[in-house]
Amino acid sequence: MAGTEAAWQLAQRGISVRLFEMRPVRPTPAHVTDRLAELVCSNSMGSTLPDRALGILKNEMQSLGSFVIRTAFKHALPAGQALAVGRDEFAEEITTRIASHPQIELLRQEVTAIPDGPTILATGPLTSDALTLAVQSLTGRYLYFYDAMAPIVTYESIDRSIAFRRNRWDKAGSEGTDDGDYLNCPLNQDEYEAFVDALLAAPKLELSGADKELERYFEGCMPVEALAQRGRDALAFGPMRPVGLRDPSTGQRPFAVVQLRQDNVAGTLYNLVGFQTNVKWGAQAEVLRMIPGLQNAEFVRLGQMHRNTFINSPTLLKPTLQFKDRDELFLAGQITGTEGYVGSALGGLLAGINMARLLEDEPLLTLPRATMSGALFHYITHASPDDFQPMKSNMGLLPPLQERVRNKRQRYAAYADRARLELEQCLEQMEFSPVA
Ligand SMILES: Cc1cc2nc3c(=O)[nH]c(=O)nc-3n(C[C@H](O)[C@H](O)[C@H](O)COP(=O)(O)OP(=O)(O)OC[C@H]3O[C@@H](n4cnc5c(N)ncnc54)[C@H](O)[C@@H]3O)c2cc1C
C-alpha cells in the first residue's frame, strides 16, 4: 500500500524509482498473490461519509492526489456507506500501472539491509526477518503486536433461505442493489450461547516462548475468541451486534447477527465482517458452520494470526516521515504505526511527496494538526514512546474546536469543515499541486 503510493508520487513527478518487492521470491505469511497493493484481510477501506474519520482522511488523500485511493474508488463494490474494493481488480490495476511506468523499475527481490542514499522504507507489518534485524540495529529495537484475519466463504455455499440481505436501519443499498449490501446470518439466544461455548472450547494456535509473554492484540482487530473471553455478551455487543436489523422471516430483531460483505467484483465471495480468528483450522470451520446460514459454508480462506511489526515512531520520526538521524531516509505505512490500509497508503503518499520535495530542494510538507492526516502523523510522532501502539484515524485525534458544539453530528461536520479549510490553506501556501 505505502510503497506503491510513494513510488507513484515520485515517478509522476519525473523522479526515477527502484521499487523492491520480495514477493513471490520470498512470500509473507499473509499475502497470497504476487501483486502489489494486495489487501491481506478485509476488503473494506472504511467509511465514505465526509464527516467520519476515514471519510475525511480519504477526501484529504484525494486532494493530495492519492493513486491508491483513486484506484480503490474505481473498483468499489456495494457496501453501504463504506468503500469496499474488488481486491483482485484493484491490485491488478495497481500492479500493471506501476510495472509499466517508465520511471519505475520494479525488482522482485528481498532487501536485507537499509540502502544508502534516498530511501523510503515501507515494508509493512510483515517485514522480512533479515530486514527487521536491520531496522532493529538502526532503531535500537522494534515493537510488535498480533493481528488476525477473517475467513472468506463462497456465495453459493451460504444458505440464502436463512441469511437475509439488508443494511442496518434499512438503509438503501449501493447502486444496483435494492435491498441492501450485507448478508446477515441471524442467531437466537440459544444459538448464540452454543456458538460462544464452542468458540471458547475450540483449540487455538498457541504462541510459544517470548511470543507468548508479549502476546497482545490490536484492539480494532481482536480475534473473536479473545473477545468472547472478555464476557459472554462481548460478541453480541461487538461484531455480532444486531442493532438496526430485522429478520424478514420473523419480523424481529435477532439476538445476534454475523454480517457477510461482498469480497470480489463477481460477487462470488463474501467475508465475515469483524470475524478475525486464530482458532485451529479444522475446529474453526466446524465452529463457524454453527452459524445459521453457514451450515454448509465452503471456506476459500480461514482466519489466521500474524505478528505485526512496527517501530517506536515517537522517538524516531519527524512529522514529515523522515528518520530523525537521516534526512533522506523516510519510513511509511504500517511499520510507522499508522494502522490500516488507508493509513498505510497515506504514509506512502506523504513520504513520496516529501522525498520529491527534498530532492527538488523544496520545503517539506508537514500537514496541519487539524486535518485528519496531520493529526495521525502528529500522533505517531508525539505519542508517549513507552506504550506506543499503532493508531487508526479517529475523531479523538483532532484538536478540540474553539467553540463547544454539543450535537455530535454538528461537531463532526465542524471538524470536517475545519480540516478541509486548513488543508486547502496549507497546500496553497506550499504551492502544492497533486499529480495525476
Ligand atoms: C494479518 C493482517 C491482517 C490485516 N488486516 C487488515 C484489515 O483487514 N484492514 C486494514 O485496514 N488493515 C489490515 N491490516 C493492516 C495493514 O493495513 C495492512 O497490513 C497494510 O497492507 C499495510 O500496508 P503497508 O504498505 O504498510 O505494508 P504492505 O501492504 O504489507 O506492503 C509491504 C510490502 O513489502 C514487502 N516486503 C516486506 N519485507 C520486504 C523486504 N525485506 N524486501 C522487499 N520487500 C519486502 C511485502 O511483501 C509487502 O508487499 C492487516 C495486517 C495484517 C498483518
The ligand as an SDF file (V2000), in Angstrom:
LIG
                    3D

 53 58  0  0  0  0  0  0  0  0999 V2000
   -2.6960  -10.3600    9.1610 C   0  0  0  0  0  0  0  0  0  0  0  0
   -3.0350   -8.9280    8.9140 C   0  0  0  0  0  0  0  0  0  0  0  0
   -4.3420   -8.5610    8.6590 C   0  0  0  0  0  0  0  0  0  0  0  0
   -4.6710   -7.2170    8.4080 C   0  0  0  0  0  0  0  0  0  0  0  0
   -5.9580   -6.8890    8.1360 N   0  0  0  0  0  0  0  0  0  0  0  0
   -6.2790   -5.6100    7.8580 C   0  0  0  0  0  0  0  0  0  0  0  0
   -7.6140   -5.2560    7.5200 C   0  0  0  0  0  0  0  0  0  0  0  0
   -8.4850   -6.1040    7.4670 O   0  0  0  0  0  0  0  0  0  0  0  0
   -7.9080   -3.9570    7.2730 N   0  0  0  0  0  0  0  0  0  0  0  0
   -6.9530   -2.9870    7.3130 C   0  0  0  0  0  0  0  0  0  0  0  0
   -7.2760   -1.8060    7.0480 O   0  0  0  0  0  0  0  0  0  0  0  0
   -5.6780   -3.2990    7.6170 N   0  0  0  0  0  0  0  0  0  0  0  0
   -5.3110   -4.5680    7.8990 C   0  0  0  0  0  0  0  0  0  0  0  0
   -4.0200   -4.9060    8.2300 N   0  0  0  0  0  0  0  0  0  0  0  0
   -3.0620   -3.8310    8.4950 C   0  0  0  0  0  0  0  0  0  0  0  0
   -2.4680   -3.0580    7.2990 C   0  0  0  0  0  0  0  0  0  0  0  0
   -3.4190   -2.1440    6.8470 O   0  0  0  0  0  0  0  0  0  0  0  0
   -2.0480   -3.8820    6.1450 C   0  0  0  0  0  0  0  0  0  0  0  0
   -1.0780   -4.8060    6.5520 O   0  0  0  0  0  0  0  0  0  0  0  0
   -1.4340   -2.9960    5.0120 C   0  0  0  0  0  0  0  0  0  0  0  0
   -1.2350   -3.7600    3.8670 O   0  0  0  0  0  0  0  0  0  0  0  0
   -0.1370   -2.3460    5.4250 C   0  0  0  0  0  0  0  0  0  0  0  0
    0.3530   -1.5850    4.3690 O   0  0  0  0  0  0  0  0  0  0  0  0
    1.9110   -1.3600    4.2000 P   0  0  0  0  0  0  0  0  0  0  0  0
    2.1210   -0.6280    2.9370 O   0  0  0  0  0  0  0  0  0  0  0  0
    2.4730   -0.7760    5.4180 O   0  0  0  0  0  0  0  0  0  0  0  0
    2.5170   -2.8330    4.0620 O   0  0  0  0  0  0  0  0  0  0  0  0
    2.2010   -3.9550    2.9600 P   0  0  0  0  0  0  0  0  0  0  0  0
    0.9740   -3.6520    2.2260 O   0  0  0  0  0  0  0  0  0  0  0  0
    2.3230   -5.2540    3.6670 O   0  0  0  0  0  0  0  0  0  0  0  0
    3.4080   -3.7860    1.9570 O   0  0  0  0  0  0  0  0  0  0  0  0
    4.7350   -4.0950    2.3310 C   0  0  0  0  0  0  0  0  0  0  0  0
    5.3610   -4.8890    1.2100 C   0  0  0  0  0  0  0  0  0  0  0  0
    6.7570   -5.0350    1.4780 O   0  0  0  0  0  0  0  0  0  0  0  0
    7.1620   -6.3460    1.0960 C   0  0  0  0  0  0  0  0  0  0  0  0
    8.3690   -6.6560    1.8780 N   0  0  0  0  0  0  0  0  0  0  0  0
    8.4520   -6.9570    3.1980 C   0  0  0  0  0  0  0  0  0  0  0  0
    9.7500   -7.1170    3.5320 N   0  0  0  0  0  0  0  0  0  0  0  0
   10.4840   -6.9220    2.4100 C   0  0  0  0  0  0  0  0  0  0  0  0
   11.8780   -6.9360    2.1150 C   0  0  0  0  0  0  0  0  0  0  0  0
   12.7830   -7.2080    3.0540 N   0  0  0  0  0  0  0  0  0  0  0  0
   12.2870   -6.6850    0.8580 N   0  0  0  0  0  0  0  0  0  0  0  0
   11.3650   -6.4160   -0.1380 C   0  0  0  0  0  0  0  0  0  0  0  0
   10.0420   -6.3920    0.0930 N   0  0  0  0  0  0  0  0  0  0  0  0
    9.6200   -6.6230    1.3410 C   0  0  0  0  0  0  0  0  0  0  0  0
    5.9700   -7.2150    1.3980 C   0  0  0  0  0  0  0  0  0  0  0  0
    5.9860   -8.3750    0.5940 O   0  0  0  0  0  0  0  0  0  0  0  0
    4.7950   -6.2950    1.0670 C   0  0  0  0  0  0  0  0  0  0  0  0
    4.3270   -6.4640   -0.2430 O   0  0  0  0  0  0  0  0  0  0  0  0
   -3.6540   -6.2300    8.4600 C   0  0  0  0  0  0  0  0  0  0  0  0
   -2.3380   -6.6100    8.7090 C   0  0  0  0  0  0  0  0  0  0  0  0
   -2.0190   -7.9460    8.9340 C   0  0  0  0  0  0  0  0  0  0  0  0
   -0.6050   -8.3340    9.2000 C   0  0  0  0  0  0  0  0  0  0  0  0
  1  2  1  0
  2  3  1  0
  2 52  2  0
  3  4  2  0
  4  5  1  0
  4 50  1  0
  5  6  2  0
  6  7  1  0
  6 13  1  0
  7  8  2  0
  7  9  1  0
  9 10  1  0
 10 11  2  0
 10 12  1  0
 12 13  2  0
 13 14  1  0
 14 15  1  0
 14 50  1  0
 15 16  1  0
 16 17  1  0
 16 18  1  0
 18 19  1  0
 18 20  1  0
 20 21  1  0
 20 22  1  0
 22 23  1  0
 23 24  1  0
 24 25  2  0
 24 26  1  0
 24 27  1  0
 27 28  1  0
 28 29  2  0
 28 30  1  0
 28 31  1  0
 31 32  1  0
 32 33  1  0
 33 34  1  0
 33 48  1  0
 34 35  1  0
 35 36  1  0
 35 46  1  0
 36 37  1  0
 36 45  1  0
 37 38  2  0
 38 39  1  0
 39 40  1  0
 39 45  2  0
 40 41  1  0
 40 42  2  0
 42 43  1  0
 43 44  2  0
 44 45  1  0
 46 47  1  0
 46 48  1  0
 48 49  1  0
 50 51  2  0
 51 52  1  0
 52 53  1  0
M  END
$$$$
